[in-house]
């Protein structure tokens, strides 16, 4: 019976390729063992289909909610396995046969040239730094945009935008470059931009996975991970929070979601973690592709953030502005553990989002002229909303202590309702004493703790605009 199923599956595959407009030579290529394709899997039960494919450790490239289609990267053996399970599968692209990435997109060297040029042209409002070195020794560049970029102004909040944790998602740096260009070119000529730059410390990392992207251009157009050992580690499954906790990554080196041998094993991950610890953004957007989604923490099933009424309200607003679906990874797709946004929120209460650009028609390698401009223009509403929101309801300030070291303090935030207090959030303070807590309007109590001892209690009334509350102890 198994042999009969195998023969039938082989006939199905042969029939698919026989009716596809490939040449004889191309058909020979298709049956090589290393052959990979993007296949569209039509499912009746979307969540169950995603769960099954994730449990099979298939590389899920993207989804189309309306059509109930899941895109997967598979080889011919996996194709046969899907057919044997009764999935409705059709081929969209084939590596080495259909087109590769459009050369108008940027490689690591081009990104470096671009950010250095921006810095040279706008020295008064930019600062260019390398946040660390990749596994192969490349710089990971970050550009700061501020009216006083050399200063660490404790009175100003920080917002971060980063792109390309995954090497094949070539549209994502275009959004980061557009953010930089829009802010720099319109500073002092457009009032809202001038206000953002004057009142916010804005950081942009246009290309995080520089080694992986280099490999994508030169060796494997669908490469996702970094280049560890030739097999690679998925940087967005390598962060400590939730690492290997909910079957949301793989322990197999051959998997596209290989999480690495240990949490934060990769130099790129460590560089991002050190950077976040130092600059402490209030908001972060990590750009990915594709599926038209806004994803907020946490990635493992049934987990919610401590401040979900704030986090989810903001995420849902971004989703409505972009006309993208919003939710957690486990709600929208599948479990995902060891992701950057989970770690940022858990470690430092950054309010972070993954934005999955474009739909399945664009895929990983959309045509530049057709997709680039309309993608970056559509996404401006999202990042601009955050630059406005960072000055809205919440409380920000500096805690100063005459005789104590502030490198280890927390702020317990209690919501005051009906004469009682309810713990809303525990916020980890910055070593400078700065803190910024995003809240909805209401009455709150702040309890400053050092070494597990409450040293100050302050009540605040949060309105629509950001409240400044400096606390001297």
QUISUL-V932122 format. One record per backbone hydrogen bond with DSSP energy under -0.5 kcal/mol. CO is the residue of the C=O (numbers start at 0). NH is the residue of the N-H. If there is no record, write none. Layout:
co = (CO	CO)
nh = (NH	NH)
This chain:
co = (0	1	2	3	4	5	6	7	8	9	10	11	12	13	14	16	19	22	23	24	25	26	27	28	31	35	36	36	37	37	38	38	39	39	40	41	43	44	45	46	47	48	49	50	51	52	53	57	58	58	61	63	63	67	68	69	70	70	71	71	72	73	74	75	76	77	78	79	80	81	82	86	87	89	92	93	93	101	106	107	108	109	110	111	112	113	114	115	116	117	119	121	121	122	123	124	126	126	128	128	131	133	137	138	139	141	141	142	143	144	145	147	150	151	152	156	157	157	158	159	160	161	162	163	165	167	168	170	170	171	171	172	173	174	175	176	177	178	179	180	181	182	183	185	185	189	190	191	192	193	194	195	196	198	199	200	200	201	202	203	203	204	207	208	209	210	211	212	213	214	214	219	223	226	227	227	232	232	233	234	237	239	240	241	247	249	251	254	256	257	261	265	266	267	268	269	270	271	272	273	274	275	281	282	283	284	284	285	286	287	291	292	293	294	296	297	298	299	304	306	306	307	307	309	310	311	312	313	314	315	316	317	318	318	324	326	327	328	328	337	338	339	340	341	342	343	343	344	349	350	351	352	352	353	353	354	354	355	355	356	356	357	357	358	358	363	366	367	370	371	372	373	374	375	376	377	378	378	379	380	381	382	383	384	385	387	388	390	392	393	394	395	396	397	397	399	404	407	408	409	409	410	410	411	411	412	412	413	414	414	416	419	421	424	424	426	426	429	432	433	434	435	436	441	442	443	444	444	445	445	446	447	447	448	449	452	455	457	459	459	461	463	464	466	466	470)
nh = (4	5	6	7	8	9	10	11	12	13	14	15	16	17	18	19	21	26	27	28	29	30	30	31	34	94	38	73	91	92	40	71	41	89	69	87	45	48	49	50	51	52	53	54	55	57	56	59	60	72	70	67	68	42	63	40	60	61	38	73	58	36	78	79	80	81	82	83	84	86	85	88	41	39	37	96	97	104	110	111	112	113	114	115	116	117	118	119	120	121	122	124	125	125	148	145	128	143	130	141	139	136	133	140	130	128	143	203	126	201	148	150	152	153	155	200	281	282	202	284	204	286	207	208	168	169	171	173	174	174	175	176	177	178	179	180	181	182	183	184	185	186	186	188	189	193	194	195	196	197	198	199	146	156	201	158	202	144	160	142	205	162	209	212	213	214	215	216	217	218	219	222	166	229	230	231	225	234	236	237	263	242	337	244	336	258	254	257	249	233	264	269	270	271	272	273	274	275	276	277	278	279	350	159	352	161	286	354	163	356	324	355	326	353	304	329	335	302	307	309	310	311	312	313	314	315	316	317	318	319	320	321	322	323	293	295	331	332	333	238	342	343	344	345	346	347	349	348	351	283	296	285	354	294	355	287	356	291	292	289	290	290	291	361	362	169	370	371	374	375	376	377	378	379	379	380	381	382	383	384	385	386	387	388	389	390	391	465	438	466	436	468	434	399	470	472	407	450	428	411	448	412	426	413	446	423	424	444	416	421	419	416	414	412	426	410	428	432	398	429	396	437	394	461	415	459	413	446	447	457	411	454	455	409	452	449	447	445	443	461	441	392	462	395	468	399)
